[in-house]
């Protein structure tokens, strides 16, 4: 299971600081991860636009095409604070 951590205002928006999830087979990179999370609803859609967040994989900043898997720690932080 992948561990996803949320930071800053995302904690308030989503009502959680972290979660463990089994990623579906369609989630292969950061871009598809964010797209999958955005399917959770309107609040998720707006908060997780690619230009609104930065993602780390195992504590290293990642690009949209960086591969993801169920064994990773994934952190999502707002691109701009405030």
N, C-alpha and C positions, 0 to 999 in steps of 0.2 A: 504494500500500500504506500502511495506517495503521501508525504506529509506536506501540507500547504499551510504556510504562515501568512497572516495578513497583518499589515502594520498601519499605524497612524489612523487616519479617518476611515480606512477600510474596516477596521474593527467595529466601529460604531455603525457603519452602513450595513454590514453583514451580520452583526450580532455575535461574532466569534473572532478569536485571535488565531485559531488554527483548526485544522481538521485533517483526518486521514481518509483518503479516498482511493478506490481502485479506479485507475484511469481506463476509460474505454479504449479499444483498439484503434479508434479513429484519432486519438490524441497521440501525436508523434513528435511534436515540437512545441515551442512556446506559443506560436501563433494559433495552433489548433487547441492548445490548452485554454487559452484565453477565450477563444470562440466557444468552446464547450461550457466554460463557466458562465459566459454571458447568456446561455440558454436558460439559466435559472430565473431570469426575470428582468424587469425594467431597471431596477436599481443596480443589478449586476452589469447590465448592458452599458449603462452610462459610466459606471466607475471603472470598468475594465477595458475601456477602449485602449488600443495599442499605444496611442500617444499620451494616455493618461497615467500609465503605470510603467514601472521598471520591474524586471523579474530576475531573481537570482536562482541558480541551480547549484545546490551543495555549496552555498555561500560565495559563488562567483557570478558576477553580472553576466547575463545571457542576452543573445540576440533573438529576434523573432524566429529564426530558422534553427536555433539550437535544439538538439534532440532532448526529449524528456522520457522518463520511464517511472515505473512504480517504486523504484528503490531510492528515489531522490527526495531531498528536502528542497521544497520550492517556496521561495518567499516572494510576495507581491507587495510592492511599496508604491505609493503615489509618486509620480514623476516630479510633481511640484507640490511643495507643502505650503498651505495657506491660500 
